[in-house]
Amino acid sequence: MHSAGRPILNSRQAADYLGVSLNTLYRIEKQGDLHPFRTPGGHRRYDLKMLDDYLEGSRFFISESSRTET
């Protein structure tokens, strides 16, 4: 499935892409860090750009955290 030329992933695919479990994916969503859209049937769909933005942001956070620990 694609939206404006960008891949749209289901929950399992998104979790695999991020390298996390489904439970962790849902926890990230509950924290407000991801905002999937819902299909008419209620299924979550994740835009690949949104996932990439999350990864980039979490990489920055981890990088900043490691600097303050040393």
DOZA-615204 format. One record per residue (C-alpha): residue number from 1; x, y, z. Coordinates in steps of 0.25 Angstrom, whole numbers, plus 2048, in hexadecimal, padded with zeros to 3 digits. Each point is the difference from the previous one (the first is absolute). Layout:
N
seq | xx | yy | zz
NUM | X | Y | Z
...
END
This chain:
70
seq | xx | yy | zz
1 | 800 | 800 | 800
2 | 805 | 80E | 7FC
3 | 7FC | 80E | 803
4 | 805 | 80B | 7F7
5 | 80C | 7F7 | 7FC
6 | 804 | 7FC | 80E
7 | 7FE | 7F2 | 806
8 | 7F5 | 7FE | 80B
9 | 803 | 7F5 | 80A
10 | 7F7 | 7F8 | 809
11 | 803 | 7FF | 80F
12 | 809 | 7F3 | 7FE
13 | 808 | 806 | 7F5
14 | 802 | 80D | 808
15 | 805 | 7F9 | 80C
16 | 809 | 7F7 | 7F8
17 | 805 | 80D | 7F9
18 | 803 | 807 | 80D
19 | 806 | 7F3 | 806
20 | 7F6 | 800 | 80B
21 | 7F5 | 7F7 | 805
22 | 7F1 | 803 | 7FD
23 | 7FE | 803 | 80F
24 | 80C | 80A | 7FF
25 | 7FA | 806 | 7F3
26 | 7F3 | 802 | 807
27 | 807 | 806 | 80D
28 | 807 | 80A | 7F6
29 | 7F3 | 804 | 7FA
30 | 7F9 | 802 | 80E
31 | 80C | 809 | 804
32 | 7FC | 809 | 7F4
33 | 80D | 7FD | 7F8
34 | 7F9 | 7F9 | 7F5
35 | 7F2 | 804 | 7FA
36 | 7FB | 7F5 | 7F6
37 | 7F4 | 802 | 7F9
38 | 7F4 | 7F6 | 800
39 | 7FA | 7F8 | 7F5
40 | 7F0 | 800 | 7FF
41 | 802 | 7F3 | 807
42 | 808 | 806 | 80B
43 | 80D | 7FA | 7FD
44 | 80D | 809 | 802
45 | 808 | 804 | 7F4
46 | 80E | 806 | 802
47 | 806 | 80A | 7F5
48 | 80E | 7FC | 7FE
49 | 805 | 80F | 801
50 | 7F9 | 800 | 80E
51 | 808 | 7F4 | 804
52 | 80D | 806 | 7FA
53 | 7FE | 80D | 807
54 | 7FD | 7F8 | 80D
55 | 80D | 7F9 | 7FE
56 | 808 | 80C | 7FD
57 | 7FA | 807 | 80D
58 | 803 | 7F4 | 809
59 | 80E | 7FF | 7FA
60 | 803 | 80F | 804
61 | 7FA | 7FD | 80E
62 | 809 | 7F4 | 802
63 | 80C | 808 | 7FB
64 | 7FD | 80B | 809
65 | 7FE | 7F7 | 80C
66 | 80D | 7F9 | 7FE
67 | 807 | 80D | 800
68 | 7FB | 804 | 80D
69 | 804 | 7F3 | 807
70 | 80E | 801 | 7FD
END
